[in-house]
Amino acid sequence: MAPMTSSARPLLNRRLAEFGTTIFAEMSALALSTGAINLGQGFPDTDGPEEIREAAVRALRDGRGNQYPPGPGVPELRTAVAAHQQRWYGLTYDPDTEVLVTAGATEAIAATLLALVEPGDEVIALEPYYDSYAACIAMAGGRRVPVTLRPHGGPDAVFRLDLDELRDAVTDRTRLLLINTPHNPTGTVLTRDELQAIADLAVERDLLVVTDEVYEHLVFDGEHLPLASFPGMRERTVTLSSGGKSFSFTGWKVGWVTGAPALVNAVRSAKQFLTYVSSGPFQYAVAEALALPDSYYEALRAELRAKRDLLASGLARAGFSVFRPAGTYFVTTDIRPLGESDGFAFCRALPKRAGVVAIPNAVFYDHREAGAPFVRFAFCKRTEVLEEAVQRLTAPAD
Ligand SMILES: *Cc1c(COP(=O)(O)O)cnc(C)c1O
């Protein structure tokens, strides 16, 4: 029975009404009920380094982080985050005033948007976008302005940002640019020229930039360049990252924000009333993870690159047109060569038809029709799981 309300007013408020249950819930349920291989949601099916798991156990046993850790995060982790930005990008951040620990990058996104966006402000986001961006912009009362990444065909097909379109999207009401590189779901890694153009635009129009770099260590072709490293950007950029993807512990939810003191302060104001603090013992473990040697990061990249190649070539053999991702956990495909055009219908039918679950990219679009023929598969799974998925997808239909 529906709960009683004093009027016919819907329970879910107007800001969130358009965000029903996520597609991931529907597709994961479908995977369960059909026994299909779930390449929908992006989480690894093996855990990260044993020594980092042990570090978490040690912290828990030693009573470090079992009670409320400090609001900005434990000093060990803030110092490790600052050292990481220095080590990989030559960016200097003060662990005390320019680093904030969050409950995953998800809370970093929420807190940043709630802190910086005034109702009515426009927020430009790259479309297709990570699903929480739209919901958090809405919760902040902002208006999202999508700029669509478009597929460029050919043997090296990729999605690219149209810089003129980005420039044209900026108005007097634009508060910030919400960037994501490496980009989920397309796997696009923004190039130096593209990032320079974004930086030039931000400086020229005096915009804040929020950049989600959770896949910073999962770049297979080219290199990850943080937007904050471009001239004029450090003081206007909030950089978000997380230990989930870099260390294969997506359940730990340890994320962080780096930026100039005024920006980090603003984000902390919102963050303190969302979770206050989180992930106590895991913060110590992620601090140790960030200090792992280069060989760890190289091995992670090599392993995922091989999985990307396995799945991408398998999908191509199965008849999909494949956008080879330069980074992330995901490969986006075009289903039109299979004689299909509706990614939703395709993904709802795929578990029964082939025993595999994928996600329709349309859920990441405002312009649903622009995303209709695209379908995303995750390759952060064990090799034998990917091989079995490819086998199923390439088997002749009965
Ligand atoms: C996975 C993901 C996140 C969420 O990171 P958590 O640390 O798990 O909260 C944020 N942004 C993008 C683009 C992601 O793919």
The ligand as an ORCA input file, in Angstrom:
! r2SCAN-3c Opt
* xyz 0 1
  C      33.457      5.217     -9.935
  C      33.361      6.681    -10.234
  C      33.208      7.621     -9.202
  C      32.919      7.221     -7.775
  O      34.034      6.986     -7.052
  P      33.902      6.428     -5.541
  O      35.229      6.704     -4.971
  O      33.561      4.978     -5.630
  O      32.809      7.194     -4.871
  C      33.227      8.960     -9.539
  N      33.373      9.364    -10.807
  C      33.486      8.483    -11.830
  C      33.619      8.999    -13.215
  C      33.462      7.117    -11.578
  O      33.512      6.248    -12.595
*
